[in-house]
Amino acid sequence: MWKVLTVLLLKGGVLSNAVSSQAETWWTKEWGRENPAIARRIDRTPKPLVVSDISEVSVGNILSMSHLLAPKVRLQLVLLDPEAQSGSVVSQTNYTQDS
């Protein structure tokens, strides 16, 4: 009985991993779930530039999206001044897929 249950659980785990590995996104992925669709839309533009602030959430999101973007896409990351209410830029960094 235990052997059969163990084999069924292992087969179920392997099947689950096989299915989820082929999916573009998965139900457990809250942040970045829309990144593939967004990246496809950005890639269709003639001279794409993605501008994002540097925060705890956006850095991970922009890094995961950067793997989906075409090499022609430029990324511009800005650090907003947390003291300024207008969102003044403290510094910015430009990246391309080559750098």
BELNOR-V720934 format. One record per backbone hydrogen bond with DSSP energy under -0.5 kcal/mol. CO is the residue of the C=O (numbers start at 0). NH is the residue of the N-H. If there is no record, write none. Layout:
[[CO,NH] [CO,NH]]
This chain:
[[0,4] [1,5] [2,6] [3,7] [4,8] [5,9] [6,10] [7,11] [8,12] [9,13] [10,14] [11,15] [12,16] [13,17] [14,18] [15,19] [16,20] [17,21] [18,21] [19,22] [25,28] [27,29] [29,32] [31,34] [33,37] [34,38] [35,39] [36,40] [37,41] [38,42] [39,43] [41,44] [44,47] [47,73] [48,50] [49,75] [51,77] [52,54] [54,58] [55,59] [56,60] [57,61] [58,62] [59,63] [60,64] [61,65] [62,66] [64,67] [64,68] [69,72] [70,96] [73,49] [74,94] [75,51] [76,92] [77,53] [77,79] [78,89] [78,90] [79,81] [80,83] [83,86] [87,80] [90,78] [92,76] [94,74] [95,98]]
